[in-house]
Amino acid sequence: MAFSHPHFSMALMLSLLSALVVFSYGHGGSLGCNLTLNHDLVSRENFLLLDQMRRISLSLCLDDRKEFRFPQQAVNGSQVQKTQAISVLYEMLEQTSRVFLTKESSATWNMTLLDKLLTGLHRQLEDLESCLVQEVGQAESAAGKDPTLAVKRYFLGIRLYLKQKKYSDCAWEVVRGEIMSSFSSLTSLQEGLRKKDGDLGSP
């Protein structure tokens, strides 16, 4: 499945708006949000696509290295409540889509691989939409603040870095590597979600 980039963000927005109206519940009133093996498969495919998108060696971009301060605590699946984990995982995937869903990105990467990556990210976001709405209120009340703020700051730093570097090939390569690393960290979050499935009603 491939889609036109100018219309994809609108399609995603409409999809999110639909989620505000229609979402499913599981047994016992818990959220109808189950990360299936297919979700994990898509996640691995996205990781491999990012690897295949490499255009130049990072060894040629040593002067462009940057510490983005990935919010590791926010994605530690063993310490994050399920409601918060869903919100953080969704934010990570949505922000990743925003980085690659730009005209600068389209001008840099192999379009076939980029389209596949964006499609995979969209599929993962759809998997999480059924539990996004109810989860948001519960996550904020549980944490006392928006659990996605650290993720938003992290990706803001990535976007500012790309702009400051004028979207150079090396800058994109640094960001590609950084997001691959962040995807590896999401594994813990996804595993934690599966273990906590059904625990939303617990104290």
Contacts in CASP RR format, 6 or more apart in sequence:
PFRMAT RR
TARGET T0000
AUTHOR 0000-0000-0000
METHOD contacts of the structure
MODEL  1
MAFSHPHFSMALMLSLLSALVVFSYGHGGSLGCNLTLNHDLVSRENFLLL
DQMRRISLSLCLDDRKEFRFPQQAVNGSQVQKTQAISVLYEMLEQTSRVF
LTKESSATWNMTLLDKLLTGLHRQLEDLESCLVQEVGQAESAAGKDPTLA
VKRYFLGIRLYLKQKKYSDCAWEVVRGEIMSSFSSLTSLQEGLRKKDGDL
GSP
1 119 0 8 1.000
2 115 0 8 1.000
2 119 0 8 1.000
3 11 0 8 1.000
3 115 0 8 1.000
3 118 0 8 1.000
3 119 0 8 1.000
5 101 0 8 1.000
5 103 0 8 1.000
5 106 0 8 1.000
5 118 0 8 1.000
8 101 0 8 1.000
8 118 0 8 1.000
8 122 0 8 1.000
9 101 0 8 1.000
12 97 0 8 1.000
12 122 0 8 1.000
12 125 0 8 1.000
15 125 0 8 1.000
15 126 0 8 1.000
15 129 0 8 1.000
16 129 0 8 1.000
16 132 0 8 1.000
18 129 0 8 1.000
19 129 0 8 1.000
19 130 0 8 1.000
19 132 0 8 1.000
19 133 0 8 1.000
20 133 0 8 1.000
23 32 0 8 1.000
23 129 0 8 1.000
23 130 0 8 1.000
23 131 0 8 1.000
23 132 0 8 1.000
23 133 0 8 1.000
23 134 0 8 1.000
24 32 0 8 1.000
24 130 0 8 1.000
25 31 0 8 1.000
25 32 0 8 1.000
26 32 0 8 1.000
29 201 0 8 1.000
30 198 0 8 1.000
30 200 0 8 1.000
30 201 0 8 1.000
31 86 0 8 1.000
31 130 0 8 1.000
31 131 0 8 1.000
31 134 0 8 1.000
31 135 0 8 1.000
31 200 0 8 1.000
32 130 0 8 1.000
32 131 0 8 1.000
33 86 0 8 1.000
33 127 0 8 1.000
33 128 0 8 1.000
33 130 0 8 1.000
33 131 0 8 1.000
33 135 0 8 1.000
34 197 0 8 1.000
35 127 0 8 1.000
35 190 0 8 1.000
35 193 0 8 1.000
35 194 0 8 1.000
35 197 0 8 1.000
36 127 0 8 1.000
39 124 0 8 1.000
39 127 0 8 1.000
39 190 0 8 1.000
40 190 0 8 1.000
42 120 0 8 1.000
42 123 0 8 1.000
42 124 0 8 1.000
43 124 0 8 1.000
43 183 0 8 1.000
43 186 0 8 1.000
43 187 0 8 1.000
43 190 0 8 1.000
45 116 0 8 1.000
45 120 0 8 1.000
46 117 0 8 1.000
46 120 0 8 1.000
46 121 0 8 1.000
46 124 0 8 1.000
46 183 0 8 1.000
47 180 0 8 1.000
47 183 0 8 1.000
47 184 0 8 1.000
49 113 0 8 1.000
49 116 0 8 1.000
49 117 0 8 1.000
50 117 0 8 1.000
50 176 0 8 1.000
50 177 0 8 1.000
50 179 0 8 1.000
50 180 0 8 1.000
50 183 0 8 1.000
51 180 0 8 1.000
52 113 0 8 1.000
53 109 0 8 1.000
53 110 0 8 1.000
53 113 0 8 1.000
53 114 0 8 1.000
53 117 0 8 1.000
53 176 0 8 1.000
54 173 0 8 1.000
54 176 0 8 1.000
55 108 0 8 1.000
55 109 0 8 1.000
55 169 0 8 1.000
55 172 0 8 1.000
55 173 0 8 1.000
56 169 0 8 1.000
56 170 0 8 1.000
56 173 0 8 1.000
58 173 0 8 1.000
58 174 0 8 1.000
58 177 0 8 1.000
60 170 0 8 1.000
61 170 0 8 1.000
61 171 0 8 1.000
61 173 0 8 1.000
61 174 0 8 1.000
63 170 0 8 1.000
64 165 0 8 1.000
64 168 0 8 1.000
64 170 0 8 1.000
64 171 0 8 1.000
64 173 0 8 1.000
64 174 0 8 1.000
65 174 0 8 1.000
66 161 0 8 1.000
66 174 0 8 1.000
66 178 0 8 1.000
68 154 0 8 1.000
68 157 0 8 1.000
68 158 0 8 1.000
68 161 0 8 1.000
68 178 0 8 1.000
69 154 0 8 1.000
70 154 0 8 1.000
70 178 0 8 1.000
70 181 0 8 1.000
70 182 0 8 1.000
70 185 0 8 1.000
71 150 0 8 1.000
71 151 0 8 1.000
71 153 0 8 1.000
71 154 0 8 1.000
72 185 0 8 1.000
73 79 0 8 1.000
73 150 0 8 1.000
74 80 0 8 1.000
74 88 0 8 1.000
74 147 0 8 1.000
74 148 0 8 1.000
74 150 0 8 1.000
74 151 0 8 1.000
75 88 0 8 1.000
75 89 0 8 1.000
75 92 0 8 1.000
75 185 0 8 1.000
75 186 0 8 1.000
75 188 0 8 1.000
75 189 0 8 1.000
76 188 0 8 1.000
76 189 0 8 1.000
77 85 0 8 1.000
77 188 0 8 1.000
77 189 0 8 1.000
77 191 0 8 1.000
77 192 0 8 1.000
77 193 0 8 1.000
78 188 0 8 1.000
78 192 0 8 1.000
80 88 0 8 1.000
80 147 0 8 1.000
80 189 0 8 1.000
80 192 0 8 1.000
81 139 0 8 1.000
81 142 0 8 1.000
81 143 0 8 1.000
81 196 0 8 1.000
82 192 0 8 1.000
82 193 0 8 1.000
82 196 0 8 1.000
82 197 0 8 1.000
82 198 0 8 1.000
82 199 0 8 1.000
82 200 0 8 1.000
83 135 0 8 1.000
83 137 0 8 1.000
83 138 0 8 1.000
83 139 0 8 1.000
83 142 0 8 1.000
83 200 0 8 1.000
84 139 0 8 1.000
84 142 0 8 1.000
84 143 0 8 1.000
84 147 0 8 1.000
85 189 0 8 1.000
85 192 0 8 1.000
85 193 0 8 1.000
85 196 0 8 1.000
86 128 0 8 1.000
86 131 0 8 1.000
86 132 0 8 1.000
86 135 0 8 1.000
86 139 0 8 1.000
86 193 0 8 1.000
87 132 0 8 1.000
87 135 0 8 1.000
87 136 0 8 1.000
87 139 0 8 1.000
87 147 0 8 1.000
87 148 0 8 1.000
88 147 0 8 1.000
88 148 0 8 1.000
88 151 0 8 1.000
88 189 0 8 1.000
89 128 0 8 1.000
89 186 0 8 1.000
89 189 0 8 1.000
89 190 0 8 1.000
89 193 0 8 1.000
90 125 0 8 1.000
90 128 0 8 1.000
90 132 0 8 1.000
91 148 0 8 1.000
91 151 0 8 1.000
91 152 0 8 1.000
92 151 0 8 1.000
92 182 0 8 1.000
92 186 0 8 1.000
93 121 0 8 1.000
93 124 0 8 1.000
93 125 0 8 1.000
93 128 0 8 1.000
94 125 0 8 1.000
95 151 0 8 1.000
95 152 0 8 1.000
95 154 0 8 1.000
95 155 0 8 1.000
96 121 0 8 1.000
96 155 0 8 1.000
96 179 0 8 1.000
96 182 0 8 1.000
97 118 0 8 1.000
97 121 0 8 1.000
97 122 0 8 1.000
97 125 0 8 1.000
98 155 0 8 1.000
98 159 0 8 1.000
99 105 0 8 1.000
99 155 0 8 1.000
99 158 0 8 1.000
99 159 0 8 1.000
99 162 0 8 1.000
99 175 0 8 1.000
99 179 0 8 1.000
100 109 0 8 1.000
100 114 0 8 1.000
100 117 0 8 1.000
100 118 0 8 1.000
100 121 0 8 1.000
101 118 0 8 1.000
104 162 0 8 1.000
104 167 0 8 1.000
105 114 0 8 1.000
105 172 0 8 1.000
106 114 0 8 1.000
107 167 0 8 1.000
108 167 0 8 1.000
108 169 0 8 1.000
108 172 0 8 1.000
109 172 0 8 1.000
138 200 0 8 1.000
139 146 0 8 1.000
139 147 0 8 1.000
140 146 0 8 1.000
140 147 0 8 1.000
158 175 0 8 1.000
158 178 0 8 1.000
158 179 0 8 1.000
161 171 0 8 1.000
161 174 0 8 1.000
161 175 0 8 1.000
162 171 0 8 1.000
162 172 0 8 1.000
162 175 0 8 1.000
165 171 0 8 1.000
END
